[in-house]
Amino acid sequence: MENLHESPRAFPVLESIAPVVERSRWVTFHPASAELCIERWGHLLDSVPTWKQPWHFFDGGLETVRWVFVLDVLNHCFWPDENEPLWSVRYRGNEYSGYAGLAASLKRAMESGVPVTNASFLAGLSPGTLREILAGTGEIPLLEARLENLREAGRVLLARWEGDIVNLVASAGRSAVDVVKGVVDSFSSFRDECGYRGRPVYFWKRAQLFAADLHSAFDGRDWGAFEDIERLTAFADYKLPQVLRRFGLIVYHPELAERIERRERLPAGSEEEVEIRAATVWAVEALKKAFERRGAEPTSMRVDGWLWQLGQLEYFRKYPYHLCRTIYY
Protein backbone atom coordinates (compact mmCIF):
# COMPACT_ATOMS: atom_id res chain seq x y z
CA MET A 1 0.00 0.00 0.00
CA GLU A 2 1.18 3.51 -0.80
CA ASN A 3 2.57 5.24 2.27
CA LEU A 4 0.48 8.39 2.23
CA HIS A 5 1.56 9.61 5.67
CA GLU A 6 4.93 8.74 7.08
CA SER A 7 4.36 9.49 10.74
CA PRO A 8 1.41 9.28 13.15
CA ARG A 9 -0.39 12.52 13.86
CA ALA A 10 -2.40 13.73 16.81
CA PHE A 11 -5.41 13.80 14.50
CA PRO A 12 -6.24 10.06 14.46
CA VAL A 13 -8.46 9.61 11.41
CA LEU A 14 -5.93 8.45 8.81
CA GLU A 15 -3.87 6.50 11.32
CA SER A 16 -6.96 4.60 12.45
CA ILE A 17 -8.23 3.70 8.99
CA ALA A 18 -4.90 2.46 7.60
CA PRO A 19 -5.28 -1.01 9.19
CA VAL A 20 -8.82 -1.23 7.82
CA VAL A 21 -7.62 -0.63 4.26
CA GLU A 22 -4.74 -3.08 4.73
CA ARG A 23 -6.97 -5.89 6.05
CA SER A 24 -10.12 -5.21 4.07
CA ARG A 25 -11.84 -8.22 2.51
CA TRP A 26 -15.00 -6.57 1.17
CA VAL A 27 -13.48 -3.50 -0.47
CA THR A 28 -10.25 -3.35 -2.47
CA PHE A 29 -8.32 -0.14 -3.01
CA HIS A 30 -6.67 0.34 -6.44
CA PRO A 31 -4.34 3.37 -6.25
CA ALA A 32 -3.12 2.97 -9.83
CA SER A 33 -6.50 4.24 -11.04
CA ALA A 34 -5.94 7.68 -9.51
CA GLU A 35 -3.92 9.07 -12.41
CA LEU A 36 -6.49 8.01 -15.01
CA CYS A 37 -9.29 9.55 -12.95
CA ILE A 38 -7.53 12.90 -12.80
CA GLU A 39 -6.53 12.76 -16.45
CA ARG A 40 -10.19 12.47 -17.44
CA TRP A 41 -12.00 14.46 -14.74
CA GLY A 42 -9.36 16.58 -12.98
CA HIS A 43 -10.12 19.68 -15.06
CA LEU A 44 -13.36 20.00 -13.08
CA LEU A 45 -11.52 20.53 -9.79
CA ASP A 46 -11.93 24.30 -10.12
CA SER A 47 -15.68 24.00 -10.66
CA VAL A 48 -16.43 22.98 -7.07
CA PRO A 49 -19.29 25.26 -5.90
CA THR A 50 -18.64 27.99 -3.35
CA TRP A 51 -20.69 28.63 -0.22
CA LYS A 52 -22.67 31.30 -2.06
CA GLN A 53 -25.79 29.27 -2.80
CA PRO A 54 -29.42 30.40 -2.41
CA TRP A 55 -30.03 27.84 0.34
CA HIS A 56 -27.12 28.92 2.54
CA PHE A 57 -27.46 31.52 5.28
CA PHE A 58 -24.60 34.00 5.62
CA ASP A 59 -24.51 37.27 7.52
CA GLY A 60 -20.73 37.58 7.80
CA GLY A 61 -20.79 37.25 11.58
CA LEU A 62 -21.54 35.11 14.60
CA GLU A 63 -25.02 34.03 13.51
CA THR A 64 -23.42 32.27 10.55
CA VAL A 65 -21.18 30.24 12.89
CA ARG A 66 -24.23 29.22 14.93
CA TRP A 67 -26.34 28.44 11.86
CA VAL A 68 -23.62 26.28 10.29
CA PHE A 69 -23.36 24.30 13.52
CA VAL A 70 -27.10 23.57 13.57
CA LEU A 71 -26.93 22.65 9.89
CA ASP A 72 -24.20 20.09 10.59
CA VAL A 73 -26.00 18.67 13.62
CA LEU A 74 -28.70 17.64 11.13
CA ASN A 75 -26.61 16.98 8.04
CA HIS A 76 -26.99 13.23 7.50
CA CYS A 77 -28.99 10.51 5.75
CA PHE A 78 -31.44 11.94 3.23
CA TRP A 79 -32.33 8.89 1.11
CA PRO A 80 -35.94 7.69 1.43
CA ASP A 81 -37.28 4.25 2.29
CA GLU A 82 -38.41 2.16 -0.65
CA ASN A 83 -41.69 3.41 -2.16
CA GLU A 84 -41.52 6.56 -0.04
CA PRO A 85 -41.24 10.05 -1.62
CA LEU A 86 -37.97 11.93 -1.52
CA TRP A 87 -38.17 14.58 1.20
CA SER A 88 -38.01 18.07 -0.28
CA VAL A 89 -38.83 21.64 0.76
CA ARG A 90 -39.99 24.70 -1.13
CA TYR A 91 -38.01 27.89 -0.64
CA ARG A 92 -38.47 31.12 -2.58
CA GLY A 93 -40.28 29.38 -5.39
CA ASN A 94 -37.81 26.52 -5.82
CA GLU A 95 -37.88 22.91 -4.66
CA TYR A 96 -34.81 21.55 -2.85
CA SER A 97 -34.05 18.06 -1.55
CA GLY A 98 -31.24 16.41 0.39
CA TYR A 99 -28.59 18.67 1.86
CA ALA A 100 -29.82 21.71 -0.07
CA GLY A 101 -33.33 21.05 1.25
CA LEU A 102 -32.03 20.91 4.82
CA ALA A 103 -30.12 24.16 4.44
CA ALA A 104 -33.09 25.83 2.77
CA SER A 105 -35.44 24.76 5.56
CA LEU A 106 -33.13 26.20 8.23
CA LYS A 107 -32.62 29.42 6.28
CA ARG A 108 -36.39 29.68 5.81
CA ALA A 109 -36.86 29.24 9.55
CA MET A 110 -34.30 31.98 10.31
CA GLU A 111 -36.06 34.37 7.96
CA SER A 112 -39.38 33.55 9.63
CA GLY A 113 -38.01 34.49 13.04
CA VAL A 114 -37.63 30.96 14.41
CA PRO A 115 -34.59 31.06 16.79
CA VAL A 116 -32.94 27.91 15.42
CA THR A 117 -29.50 29.05 16.57
CA ASN A 118 -30.53 29.63 20.19
CA ALA A 119 -29.30 26.95 22.61
CA SER A 120 -32.28 27.23 24.97
CA PHE A 121 -34.67 26.90 22.04
CA LEU A 122 -32.84 23.79 20.83
CA ALA A 123 -32.71 22.20 24.28
CA GLY A 124 -36.50 22.45 24.60
CA LEU A 125 -37.40 21.78 20.97
CA SER A 126 -40.68 19.91 20.51
CA PRO A 127 -41.38 17.31 17.80
CA GLY A 128 -44.12 19.51 16.37
CA THR A 129 -41.85 22.53 16.04
CA LEU A 130 -39.15 20.50 14.30
CA ARG A 131 -41.76 19.14 11.89
CA GLU A 132 -42.78 22.71 11.10
CA ILE A 133 -39.17 23.75 10.49
CA LEU A 134 -38.61 20.81 8.13
CA ALA A 135 -42.06 20.87 6.56
CA GLY A 136 -42.18 19.88 2.91
CA THR A 137 -43.01 16.95 0.68
CA GLY A 138 -42.54 13.60 2.41
CA GLU A 139 -40.69 13.33 5.72
CA ILE A 140 -36.99 13.62 6.35
CA PRO A 141 -35.53 10.28 7.57
CA LEU A 142 -34.53 9.77 11.22
CA LEU A 143 -36.67 12.65 12.44
CA GLU A 144 -36.65 11.44 16.06
CA ALA A 145 -32.86 11.07 16.06
CA ARG A 146 -32.47 14.56 14.58
CA LEU A 147 -34.72 15.94 17.33
CA GLU A 148 -32.65 14.30 20.06
CA ASN A 149 -29.41 15.52 18.48
CA LEU A 150 -30.67 19.10 18.39
CA ARG A 151 -31.80 18.83 22.02
CA GLU A 152 -28.42 17.43 23.00
CA ALA A 153 -26.70 20.28 21.15
CA GLY A 154 -28.73 22.81 23.10
CA ARG A 155 -28.15 21.12 26.47
CA VAL A 156 -24.40 20.77 25.96
CA LEU A 157 -24.00 24.31 24.71
CA LEU A 158 -25.75 25.60 27.84
CA ALA A 159 -23.78 23.34 30.18
CA ARG A 160 -20.28 23.61 28.68
CA TRP A 161 -20.04 26.54 26.28
CA GLU A 162 -22.12 29.32 27.88
CA GLY A 163 -24.89 28.61 25.41
CA ASP A 164 -22.89 29.46 22.29
CA ILE A 165 -20.92 27.31 19.81
CA VAL A 166 -18.91 30.44 19.03
CA ASN A 167 -17.10 29.92 22.34
CA LEU A 168 -15.99 26.44 21.30
CA VAL A 169 -14.70 27.71 17.95
CA ALA A 170 -12.92 30.61 19.63
CA SER A 171 -11.24 28.24 22.11
CA ALA A 172 -9.66 26.38 19.18
CA GLY A 173 -7.76 29.44 18.02
CA ARG A 174 -7.07 29.02 14.34
CA SER A 175 -7.00 25.23 14.41
CA ALA A 176 -9.60 23.30 12.41
CA VAL A 177 -8.36 20.11 14.08
CA ASP A 178 -9.06 21.56 17.53
CA VAL A 179 -12.54 22.60 16.43
CA VAL A 180 -13.16 19.00 15.35
CA LYS A 181 -11.78 17.58 18.58
CA GLY A 182 -13.82 20.03 20.66
CA VAL A 183 -17.03 19.12 18.86
CA VAL A 184 -16.39 15.38 19.12
CA ASP A 185 -15.53 15.66 22.80
CA SER A 186 -18.61 17.77 23.58
CA PHE A 187 -21.41 16.22 21.50
CA SER A 188 -22.07 12.49 21.32
CA SER A 189 -23.98 12.89 18.04
CA PHE A 190 -20.72 13.95 16.38
CA ARG A 191 -18.73 11.04 17.86
CA ASP A 192 -18.45 9.12 14.60
CA GLU A 193 -16.34 6.21 15.84
CA CYS A 194 -16.51 2.43 15.62
CA GLY A 195 -14.46 -0.72 16.01
CA TYR A 196 -12.87 -2.94 13.37
CA ARG A 197 -11.42 -6.29 14.35
CA GLY A 198 -10.63 -5.04 17.82
CA ARG A 199 -9.21 -1.67 16.75
CA PRO A 200 -10.83 1.77 17.12
CA VAL A 201 -11.67 3.64 13.93
CA TYR A 202 -12.33 7.37 13.78
CA PHE A 203 -14.15 9.04 10.89
CA TRP A 204 -15.55 12.18 12.58
CA LYS A 205 -17.33 13.07 9.36
CA ARG A 206 -19.77 15.75 10.53
CA ALA A 207 -17.34 17.27 13.04
CA GLN A 208 -14.80 17.72 10.25
CA LEU A 209 -17.54 19.05 8.00
CA PHE A 210 -18.38 21.73 10.55
CA ALA A 211 -14.82 23.08 10.48
CA ALA A 212 -14.72 22.78 6.69
CA ASP A 213 -18.07 24.57 6.31
CA LEU A 214 -16.85 27.45 8.47
CA HIS A 215 -13.77 27.71 6.27
CA SER A 216 -15.93 27.72 3.14
CA ALA A 217 -18.60 30.08 4.45
CA PHE A 218 -16.07 32.70 5.51
CA ASP A 219 -13.81 32.05 2.51
CA GLY A 220 -10.87 31.20 4.77
CA ARG A 221 -11.11 34.45 6.70
CA ASP A 222 -12.48 35.57 10.07
CA TRP A 223 -14.27 32.58 11.68
CA GLY A 224 -13.00 30.31 8.91
CA ALA A 225 -9.34 31.31 9.09
CA PHE A 226 -7.82 27.98 10.08
CA GLU A 227 -4.08 27.46 9.77
CA ASP A 228 -4.31 23.66 9.55
CA ILE A 229 -7.29 23.15 7.25
CA GLU A 230 -5.15 20.79 5.13
CA ARG A 231 -5.17 18.27 7.98
CA LEU A 232 -8.85 17.49 7.55
CA THR A 233 -9.65 14.32 5.63
CA ALA A 234 -12.50 13.39 3.31
CA PHE A 235 -15.99 13.33 4.77
CA ALA A 236 -16.83 9.63 4.42
CA ASP A 237 -20.45 9.26 3.33
CA TYR A 238 -22.53 7.28 0.84
CA LYS A 239 -22.10 9.53 -2.23
CA LEU A 240 -18.32 9.60 -2.61
CA PRO A 241 -17.96 5.79 -2.83
CA GLN A 242 -20.42 5.87 -5.71
CA VAL A 243 -17.94 7.99 -7.71
CA LEU A 244 -14.82 6.18 -6.52
CA ARG A 245 -16.32 2.87 -7.53
CA ARG A 246 -17.04 4.20 -11.02
CA PHE A 247 -13.43 5.40 -11.16
CA GLY A 248 -12.23 1.91 -10.27
CA LEU A 249 -10.34 3.28 -7.28
CA ILE A 250 -12.39 1.06 -5.00
CA VAL A 251 -13.82 -2.32 -5.99
CA TYR A 252 -16.40 -4.27 -4.02
CA HIS A 253 -16.36 -8.00 -3.41
CA PRO A 254 -18.99 -9.54 -5.76
CA GLU A 255 -21.19 -10.53 -2.83
CA LEU A 256 -21.13 -7.00 -1.43
CA ALA A 257 -21.74 -5.50 -4.87
CA GLU A 258 -24.79 -7.71 -5.28
CA ARG A 259 -26.17 -6.71 -1.89
CA ILE A 260 -25.78 -3.03 -2.74
CA GLU A 261 -27.36 -3.56 -6.17
CA ARG A 262 -30.48 -4.99 -4.57
CA ARG A 263 -30.51 -2.10 -2.07
CA GLU A 264 -29.92 -4.20 0.99
CA ARG A 265 -29.10 -2.05 3.99
CA LEU A 266 -25.68 -2.44 5.59
CA PRO A 267 -25.66 -2.34 9.39
CA ALA A 268 -23.84 0.68 10.81
CA GLY A 269 -20.45 -0.43 12.10
CA SER A 270 -20.43 -3.66 10.10
CA GLU A 271 -17.16 -4.71 8.46
CA GLU A 272 -18.54 -3.96 5.02
CA GLU A 273 -19.72 -0.48 5.93
CA VAL A 274 -16.53 0.44 7.78
CA GLU A 275 -14.38 -0.81 4.90
CA ILE A 276 -16.33 1.28 2.36
CA ARG A 277 -15.86 4.43 4.42
CA ALA A 278 -12.19 3.72 5.15
CA ALA A 279 -11.44 3.10 1.49
CA THR A 280 -13.23 6.35 0.64
CA VAL A 281 -11.01 8.42 2.92
CA TRP A 282 -7.87 6.61 1.75
CA ALA A 283 -8.77 7.02 -1.93
CA VAL A 284 -9.20 10.78 -1.47
CA GLU A 285 -5.69 10.97 -0.02
CA ALA A 286 -4.38 9.07 -3.05
CA LEU A 287 -6.18 11.45 -5.40
CA LYS A 288 -4.76 14.42 -3.54
CA LYS A 289 -1.25 13.00 -4.01
CA ALA A 290 -1.96 12.47 -7.71
CA PHE A 291 -3.10 16.07 -8.08
CA GLU A 292 0.08 17.21 -6.34
CA ARG A 293 2.21 15.27 -8.81
CA ARG A 294 0.55 17.33 -11.54
CA GLY A 295 1.36 20.62 -9.82
CA ALA A 296 -1.95 21.25 -8.03
CA GLU A 297 -2.17 21.48 -4.25
CA PRO A 298 -5.79 20.78 -3.26
CA THR A 299 -6.78 19.97 0.29
CA SER A 300 -8.58 16.72 1.01
CA MET A 301 -11.77 18.71 1.56
CA ARG A 302 -11.45 20.21 -1.91
CA VAL A 303 -10.95 16.79 -3.48
CA ASP A 304 -13.99 15.65 -1.50
CA GLY A 305 -16.02 18.54 -2.96
CA TRP A 306 -14.83 17.66 -6.46
CA LEU A 307 -15.95 14.06 -6.03
CA TRP A 308 -19.28 15.08 -4.54
CA GLN A 309 -19.93 17.40 -7.49
CA LEU A 310 -19.03 14.64 -9.95
CA GLY A 311 -21.52 12.44 -8.11
CA GLN A 312 -24.34 14.65 -9.36
CA LEU A 313 -23.58 13.61 -12.96
CA GLU A 314 -25.59 10.75 -14.45
CA TYR A 315 -22.39 8.95 -15.48
CA PHE A 316 -21.60 8.36 -11.80
CA ARG A 317 -25.14 7.97 -10.52
CA LYS A 318 -25.48 4.72 -12.49
CA TYR A 319 -23.81 2.90 -9.63
CA PRO A 320 -26.10 2.63 -6.59
CA TYR A 321 -24.72 3.89 -3.30
CA HIS A 322 -24.65 1.76 -0.18
CA LEU A 323 -27.57 2.21 2.21
CA CYS A 324 -26.95 2.60 5.92
CA ARG A 325 -29.34 4.33 8.32
CA THR A 326 -27.05 6.31 10.58
CA ILE A 327 -26.76 9.77 12.11
CA TYR A 328 -23.10 10.01 11.14
CA TYR A 329 -23.49 10.61 7.39
C-alpha positions in Angstrom: 0.0 0.0 0.0 1.2 3.5 -0.8 2.6 5.2 2.3 0.5 8.4 2.2 1.6 9.6 5.7 4.9 8.7 7.1 4.4 9.5 10.7 1.4 9.3 13.1 -0.4 12.5 13.9 -2.4 13.7 16.8 -5.4 13.8 14.5 -6.2 10.1 14.5 -8.5 9.6 11.4 -5.9 8.4 8.8 -3.9 6.5 11.3 -7.0 4.6 12.5 -8.2 3.7 9.0 -4.9 2.5 7.6 -5.3 -1.0 9.2 -8.8 -1.2 7.8 -7.6 -0.6 4.3 -4.7 -3.1 4.7 -7.0 -5.9 6.1 -10.1 -5.2 4.1 -11.8 -8.2 2.5 -15.0 -6.6 1.2 -13.5 -3.5 -0.5 -10.3 -3.3 -2.5 -8.3 -0.1 -3.0 -6.7 0.3 -6.4 -4.3 3.4 -6.2 -3.1 3.0 -9.8 -6.5 4.2 -11.0 -5.9 7.7 -9.5 -3.9 9.1 -12.4 -6.5 8.0 -15.0 -9.3 9.6 -12.9 -7.5 12.9 -12.8 -6.5 12.8 -16.4 -10.2 12.5 -17.4 -12.0 14.5 -14.7 -9.4 16.6 -13.0 -10.1 19.7 -15.1 -13.4 20.0 -13.1 -11.5 20.5 -9.8 -11.9 24.3 -10.1 -15.7 24.0 -10.7 -16.4 23.0 -7.1 -19.3 25.3 -5.9 -18.6 28.0 -3.4 -20.7 28.6 -0.2 -22.7 31.3 -2.1 -25.8 29.3 -2.8 -29.4 30.4 -2.4 -30.0 27.8 0.3 -27.1 28.9 2.5 -27.5 31.5 5.3 -24.6 34.0 5.6 -24.5 37.3 7.5 -20.7 37.6 7.8 -20.8 37.3 11.6 -21.5 35.1 14.6 -25.0 34.0 13.5 -23.4 32.3 10.6 -21.2 30.2 12.9 -24.2 29.2 14.9 -26.3 28.4 11.9 -23.6 26.3 10.3 -23.4 24.3 13.5 -27.1 23.6 13.6 -26.9 22.6 9.9 -24.2 20.1 10.6 -26.0 18.7 13.6 -28.7 17.6 11.1 -26.6 17.0 8.0 -27.0 13.2 7.5 -29.0 10.5 5.8 -31.4 11.9 3.2 -32.3 8.9 1.1 -35.9 7.7 1.4 -37.3 4.3 2.3 -38.4 2.2 -0.7 -41.7 3.4 -2.2 -41.5 6.6 0.0 -41.2 10.0 -1.6 -38.0 11.9 -1.5 -38.2 14.6 1.2 -38.0 18.1 -0.3 -38.8 21.6 0.8 -40.0 24.7 -1.1 -38.0 27.9 -0.6 -38.5 31.1 -2.6 -40.3 29.4 -5.4 -37.8 26.5 -5.8 -37.9 22.9 -4.7 -34.8 21.6 -2.8 -34.0 18.1 -1.5 -31.2 16.4 0.4 -28.6 18.7 1.9 -29.8 21.7 -0.1 -33.3 21.1 1.3 -32.0 20.9 4.8 -30.1 24.2 4.4 -33.1 25.8 2.8 -35.4 24.8 5.6 -33.1 26.2 8.2 -32.6 29.4 6.3 -36.4 29.7 5.8 -36.9 29.2 9.6 -34.3 32.0 10.3 -36.1 34.4 8.0 -39.4 33.5 9.6 -38.0 34.5 13.0 -37.6 31.0 14.4 -34.6 31.1 16.8 -32.9 27.9 15.4 -29.5 29.1 16.6 -30.5 29.6 20.2 -29.3 27.0 22.6 -32.3 27.2 25.0 -34.7 26.9 22.0 -32.8 23.8 20.8 -32.7 22.2 24.3 -36.5 22.4 24.6 -37.4 21.8 21.0 -40.7 19.9 20.5 -41.4 17.3 17.8 -44.1 19.5 16.4 -41.9 22.5 16.0 -39.1 20.5 14.3 -41.8 19.1 11.9 -42.8 22.7 11.1 -39.2 23.7 10.5 -38.6 20.8 8.1 -42.1 20.9 6.6 -42.2 19.9 2.9 -43.0 16.9 0.7 -42.5 13.6 2.4 -40.7 13.3 5.7 -37.0 13.6 6.3 -35.5 10.3 7.6 -34.5 9.8 11.2 -36.7 12.6 12.4 -36.7 11.4 16.1 -32.9 11.1 16.1 -32.5 14.6 14.6 -34.7 15.9 17.3 -32.6 14.3 20.1 -29.4 15.5 18.5 -30.7 19.1 18.4 -31.8 18.8 22.0 -28.4 17.4 23.0 -26.7 20.3 21.2 -28.7 22.8 23.1 -28.1 21.1 26.5 -24.4 20.8 26.0 -24.0 24.3 24.7 -25.7 25.6 27.8 -23.8 23.3 30.2 -20.3 23.6 28.7 -20.0 26.5 26.3 -22.1 29.3 27.9 -24.9 28.6 25.4 -22.9 29.5 22.3 -20.9 27.3 19.8 -18.9 30.4 19.0 -17.1 29.9 22.3 -16.0 26.4 21.3 -14.7 27.7 18.0 -12.9 30.6 19.6 -11.2 28.2 22.1 -9.7 26.4 19.2 -7.8 29.4 18.0 -7.1 29.0 14.3 -7.0 25.2 14.4 -9.6 23.3 12.4 -8.4 20.1 14.1 -9.1 21.6 17.5 -12.5 22.6 16.4 -13.2 19.0 15.3 -11.8 17.6 18.6 -13.8 20.0 20.7 -17.0 19.1 18.9 -16.4 15.4 19.1 -15.5 15.7 22.8 -18.6 17.8 23.6 -21.4 16.2 21.5 -22.1 12.5 21.3 -24.0 12.9 18.0 -20.7 14.0 16.4 -18.7 11.0 17.9 -18.5 9.1 14.6 -16.3 6.2 15.8 -16.5 2.4 15.6 -14.5 -0.7 16.0 -12.9 -2.9 13.4 -11.4 -6.3 14.4 -10.6 -5.0 17.8 -9.2 -1.7 16.8 -10.8 1.8 17.1 -11.7 3.6 13.9 -12.3 7.4 13.8 -14.1 9.0 10.9 -15.5 12.2 12.6 -17.3 13.1 9.4 -19.8 15.8 10.5 -17.3 17.3 13.0 -14.8 17.7 10.3 -17.5 19.1 8.0 -18.4 21.7 10.6 -14.8 23.1 10.5 -14.7 22.8 6.7 -18.1 24.6 6.3 -16.9 27.5 8.5 -13.8 27.7 6.3 -15.9 27.7 3.1 -18.6 30.1 4.5 -16.1 32.7 5.5 -13.8 32.1 2.5 -10.9 31.2 4.8 -11.1 34.5 6.7 -12.5 35.6 10.1 -14.3 32.6 11.7 -13.0 30.3 8.9 -9.3 31.3 9.1 -7.8 28.0 10.1 -4.1 27.5 9.8 -4.3 23.7 9.6 -7.3 23.1 7.2 -5.1 20.8 5.1 -5.2 18.3 8.0 -8.8 17.5 7.5 -9.7 14.3 5.6 -12.5 13.4 3.3 -16.0 13.3 4.8 -16.8 9.6 4.4 -20.4 9.3 3.3 -22.5 7.3 0.8 -22.1 9.5 -2.2 -18.3 9.6 -2.6 -18.0 5.8 -2.8 -20.4 5.9 -5.7 -17.9 8.0 -7.7 -14.8 6.2 -6.5 -16.3 2.9 -7.5 -17.0 4.2 -11.0 -13.4 5.4 -11.2 -12.2 1.9 -10.3 -10.3 3.3 -7.3 -12.4 1.1 -5.0 -13.8 -2.3 -6.0 -16.4 -4.3 -4.0 -16.4 -8.0 -3.4 -19.0 -9.5 -5.8 -21.2 -10.5 -2.8 -21.1 -7.0 -1.4 -21.7 -5.5 -4.9 -24.8 -7.7 -5.3 -26.2 -6.7 -1.9 -25.8 -3.0 -2.7 -27.4 -3.6 -6.2 -30.5 -5.0 -4.6 -30.5 -2.1 -2.1 -29.9 -4.2 1.0 -29.1 -2.0 4.0 -25.7 -2.4 5.6 -25.7 -2.3 9.4 -23.8 0.7 10.8 -20.4 -0.4 12.1 -20.4 -3.7 10.1 -17.2 -4.7 8.5 -18.5 -4.0 5.0 -19.7 -0.5 5.9 -16.5 0.4 7.8 -14.4 -0.8 4.9 -16.3 1.3 2.4 -15.9 4.4 4.4 -12.2 3.7 5.1 -11.4 3.1 1.5 -13.2 6.3 0.6 -11.0 8.4 2.9 -7.9 6.6 1.7 -8.8 7.0 -1.9 -9.2 10.8 -1.5 -5.7 11.0 0.0 -4.4 9.1 -3.0 -6.2 11.4 -5.4 -4.8 14.4 -3.5 -1.3 13.0 -4.0 -2.0 12.5 -7.7 -3.1 16.1 -8.1 0.1 17.2 -6.3 2.2 15.3 -8.8 0.5 17.3 -11.5 1.4 20.6 -9.8 -1.9 21.3 -8.0 -2.2 21.5 -4.3 -5.8 20.8 -3.3 -6.8 20.0 0.3 -8.6 16.7 1.0 -11.8 18.7 1.6 -11.4 20.2 -1.9 -10.9 16.8 -3.5 -14.0 15.7 -1.5 -16.0 18.5 -3.0 -14.8 17.7 -6.5 -16.0 14.1 -6.0 -19.3 15.1 -4.5 -19.9 17.4 -7.5 -19.0 14.6 -9.9 -21.5 12.4 -8.1 -24.3 14.7 -9.4 -23.6 13.6 -13.0 -25.6 10.8 -14.4 -22.4 8.9 -15.5 -21.6 8.4 -11.8 -25.1 8.0 -10.5 -25.5 4.7 -12.5 -23.8 2.9 -9.6 -26.1 2.6 -6.6 -24.7 3.9 -3.3 -24.7 1.8 -0.2 -27.6 2.2 2.2 -27.0 2.6 5.9 -29.3 4.3 8.3 -27.0 6.3 10.6 -26.8 9.8 12.1 -23.1 10.0 11.1 -23.5 10.6 7.4 
